[in-house]
Amino acid sequence: MEKHFPVMLKEVIEQLEIKPDGIYVDLTLGRAGHSKEILKQLTTGKLICFDKDQQALDESINQLKEINDNFVLIKSDFRYAKKELEKIGITEINGLLADFGVSSPQLDQITRGFSYSLDCNLDMRMDLNSDLKATDILNTFSEQEITKILIENADVKFAQRIAKAICENRPINNSFSLNEIIRKSLPAKIVREKNPSKAVFQAIRIAVNDELNAIKDLLEDIHDLIKVRGKMLFITFHSKEDAIVKKYFQNLTYRDPLLNKLPIQINDNWKQKIIFPSEEEIQINKRSRSAKLRVITRLE
């Protein structure tokens, strides 16, 4: 099992500009890699951590307690973050972080059924209390529905051919069986160029956990909680989720061109930037290669 490295940890801490008495939110606790470093910088402040994976919460709580007790753990999909924060009386925060990647322990744990490189029963649920599993999609969805999932979630090439092969080879319950079905449905040249399973597994995982819609729901109003000079940080790993965050930032920073013609100065409300992992980090943690850290600051 690979060691879990929090992606762009140094950059995240630098960009958050943590105030010791501030209120910060980690929307994707995982194994607390980012949260531990945030918590170390808080004195009278508070850290609120979200995760819908109970195992992640259970494995992180003692690590956080070793630092201090200025934290709250909430078992919830981050799409409900604003509502959950308001439940505990939090209506303003200094910063938030969401790392949309699947954590290494989830990928590498056979029983979770995420990996195409391990022989495992396909599950892919981040919340083990949820009903929909990967096998439900593979064994009960129509060819048209599976094709749509493959295209919309991962731009899978030959999506219809793969979906047809899946439907013709049911039941499918484990990863290596699915790998073989995918390979046999494609031209040999395509299989040689790049492992086609990666995109297919990504698409199915996103569907199981409704990941893209969860991001859209989160971004509807979470910015209302950000204080002036507060920050929102989002780490994305593939083009679909990054496009959602990019569009969100564009909407927040949009200025009507007509305002530039007014004889008064109009200040911007938000300022954005994008940061990529260093070559040094990529060498240590290959899973960071596709990551992008998007940062937006509330100016007024």
Number of C-alpha atoms within 10 A of each C-alpha: 8 9 9 16 18 20 24 21 17 12 14 22 15 9 18 21 15 20 16 15 13 18 24 29 24 23 25 26 27 29 24 21 17 23 27 19 16 23 24 14 17 21 14 11 17 20 22 20 25 24 22 22 20 17 15 21 20 12 13 19 16 11 15 20 13 10 14 14 13 17 20 14 16 19 16 18 21 22 19 14 21 19 14 17 17 12 10 9 9 14 14 18 22 23 28 25 24 20 22 19 17 15 19 17 16 22 19 19 14 17 15 18 25 26 26 22 14 15 15 19 20 26 24 26 23 22 18 15 10 11 9 17 20 24 21 16 18 22 16 13 15 15 20 12 13 24 19 18 23 25 17 15 23 22 16 21 15 17 23 19 14 25 25 16 19 22 17 12 13 13 14 20 18 19 22 19 16 23 19 11 19 22 18 13 18 17 10 10 8 13 15 10 8 10 14 19 22 15 18 26 22 21 22 24 26 21 23 22 19 13 18 18 15 14 18 15 15 18 18 12 11 16 20 12 18 20 18 15 17 25 26 23 22 22 26 22 18 16 16 14 20 20 12 17 20 15 11 15 19 14 10 16 16 12 14 8 8 7 11 11 9 9 7 8 9 10 9 13 15 19 16 17 11 13 15 15 19 12 12 8 16 16 11 10 18 11 18 23 16 14 23 21 23 21 22 22 21 21 14 11
